[in-house]
Amino acid sequence: MTRAQGWYVAAAVHAAATLVVPVACGGCGAVDVACCDQCRELWQFPGHRVEQGAGRLDRMTGERPLPVWALARYEAAARATVVAAKDGGRHDLHPMLCAALRAEAARRRLLLHEWAQDRRLVVIPVPSSSRSIRKRGVDVVDRLARSVAIGLGASHTRALAARSAKRDQVGLDRQARHRNVRESLRRRADRGWRGPELPWSSPPGRRPAVVLVDDVLTTGATLAVCTDLLQAVGMPVISAFVLAATRPPDAQHSATGA
């Protein structure tokens, strides 16, 4: 079979599949399109800083919270798109979201290399449990991190690992979220993983500056724990990127009239 014939076969299979399971927009549900123009536009704007709304990123030491850029607010169509891409099996949405985050990273490239000073940059994904990766069929956050690395012109490594399946964060207060995440994460160095691709293989004074990547920012507990783990081995965390962020609690109450 030639390549052209293969394309025709693939197109025919896709067309047949849509007759059985019609394609719908991951954000609003519009039929016959993976992501409609209106929902796609949500991911085309420059990102905005969201760390002030994540209480756990405040180290209570007088230092500024970790700078975090998000592309959208985690609500309405943006939330539906992220949920579909992450847990709804909508792998067809991944290229769009990865491209959007790669473009955002490219916008911040010069700034972050300046913040890194004389250190090289490395992009590290917030780790997902092996259970969730098996369930989803792909490590979504790692895909996003690789796109951020391309946008920044930086290297990428999975320097953190999930210790075990953590409890669902839904319904937990801020302290419980932080404790839950801390118990579930570790540096891969803690298991003796010392391969050349891991950042702590370098002498302490030459270890890279880190940019973290996650899908959604809520309280900031996950990013805070990852920051602690990495900075403990001499790797300063200088920023993070996420697809979307929840509104601060005060803003949520205002929106509902509470």
N, C-alpha and C positions, 0 to 999 in steps of 0.2 A: 504493500500500500504506500503510495506516495504521500508526501507531507500535505499536499493540497487535498487529497482524498481523505486524509485523517481529519483535516479541519471540517470538511463537509460532514463526516460521520459524527464528529463531536457536536457540531451545530444541530444535526438532526436529533441526536440523543437529548441535547438540552431542550430543544423545542418539544420533544415528546414528554420530557419530564415536567415541563411547565403546564402541559395539559392535565397531568395527574395532580401535581402540586403547584398551583399558580404562584408565580413570583409576586412578592408584595414588598413595598417599601419598608425597610427596617425601622424607619422613624414614625411614619404616619399611617402605614398600611395601604397606601395607594397601590392598586393592582398593576401587574405587568411591568414593574420597574424595581430594581434592587434598592435604589435610593433615589427618590424624586429630586427634582432640581431644588425645590424649596428646602428640603431636609439636607441635601448635600451642601447647600450654601452655609448652613450652620457651622461647617468645619473649614470654611475658606477664609474666615476673618483672622487677623493676628490675635494671638493669645493674650491673656491678661494675668496679672499677678494675683494669686489667691491665698497666699500664706497667712494673711492677717485674719482670715476666717477659720483657720484650723488651730484650735487652742493648743493641741499637743506639740505643735512646732515651736511654741514659745518656751525657750529653755529656762526662763525665769532667772537669767543671769545678767540681764542687761544687753545681751547680744541680740542682733536682729534675727528674726526667724529665718529659716532656710527659704531662699527665694524659690517659688514654685509657679510655673506657667501652666495654665489650663486653656484649652481651646473653647470650652463651652461650659455652661452651667448644667449640672446633672439633674435635668428636669425635662418634662414634656418629650418632644421628639428626640432631643439629644440623648436623654436617658434611655428611651426605647431602642435607639440605635446601638448604644453601648451594650445594653443587656442582650440584644439579639446577636451581636457580634461575639460576645463573650460566652454566653450560656445558651443561646438559642440556635446554635449550629449554623449561623449565617456567616460562614467563612468567606462568602463573596463580598462582605463588607470590609474585610481586613485591608485589602489594598487601598481603599479610599481613606481609611483612618490612619494607616501607616504613612501614606503620602502627606496627609494633613499635618501629622506630627513631625515628619521629616522637614517640611517647609517651615514650621515654627522653629525647629532647632536651627535651621539655616539662618533665620532672622537673628538669632541670638549668638551666632557662632563667634563673631569677633569679641563680643562682650565676655563670653564665658572663657575664651582663651586668655583674655586679659585678666579675669579673676583667678585663673589657674596659675598666673605668674610664670615661674620657670618650670612648672610641673606639666607633664603631659596629661591629657584628658582621657578618662575611661568612662564608658557608659555602662551602668549596672542595672539590670531589671530587678524590681522587687519580686522575690521568688514565689511561684505558685506551688502548691503541693502536688506530688505525683498523682494523687487521686484526682484532683481537679483537671490536670493535664490529660489524663486518660479519658475522663468524662467528656472533655471538650474536643479531644482529638488534636489539639495544638496548644502550644504555650503562647497565649495571646500577648502577654506582657513582654515576653522575650522578643516577639516579632516587632512590637512597638519600639523596644529598646534598640534593636538593630537599625531601625529607620532613623531614630534620633542620632545614633552614632554616625550614620552616613551624612545627615544634615550638619553635624558639628565637625565632621572630618576627624573623628575620634575613634579609638578602639572600643571594643565591646567584650565583656566577659560576664559569665554567671558566677560572681564571686560570693553570692549568698545562696543558701539552700533552706528549704522548709524542713524543719525537724520532724514534724508530724502534721497530720490533718488538724488544723485549728478549729475551734468552735466558730460557728457563724457569728459574725460581728453584729448582725442585726439585733437590736434590742439591748445591747450592752451599753453601759454608760462609759464615759471617757476613760476612767481609771481601769475599768474591766477590759476595754479594748486594748489599752496599752499593755496590760499584763498578758492578755491573750496572745498578742502579737509577739511579745518578747519571748514567751515560752515556746513559740512555734518556729522561730528563725535562728539561724546560726551562720557564722562564717564558714565557708568550706574549709578554711585552714584548720578549724576545730576538729575535722575528721582526718587531718593529715594530708589533704589534697594540696600538693605543692608544685603542680605542673607549671611550666614556663609561661602559660597564658594567664596565670593568676597574679594579680597586681602585687601581692606581698612577697613575690619572689625577688623583687628589687630591694636594695638596701633601704632602710627606713627613710632616710633623707631624700630618696629619689622616687618614692612611691607616688602614684598619680593622684591628681584631684579627680573627684568622682561627681558624675551627674547621674542621679537616680531617675528611674522611669516606672510609673505605675499607671493603671487605667483610670482609677477614680480617687479623688481626695475627699475624705470626710473630716475626721477629727485631726488627721495628721499623725496618728499613733504609729502607723506602719512606717512611714518615712522617718519618724523620730527614732524608732528602734534601729532601723537600718543605718541611720547616721551614727548612732552610738557604737554599733558593732564595727563599722568601718573606721571611724575616727580612733577607736581603741587600738588599731594596728597602724596608725600613722597615715591614714588616707583621708584628707579633708574632703567633706562633702560640700560642694559649693552651690548646687541648685538641683532642681527636679522638674520633670515634665509629666503631665497627666493629660488624658483626653478631656476629662471633665471634673468639676468640683461641685460639691453641694454648697448651698448657700449657708452663711453663718447662722447659728440658731436665732440670733436677734432679728436677722433679716427674714427668716422663715416665719417668725411670729408676727412681724409687721405685715408680711404678705397675706397672712390669714386673718389679720385684724385682731390678733390676740393681744 
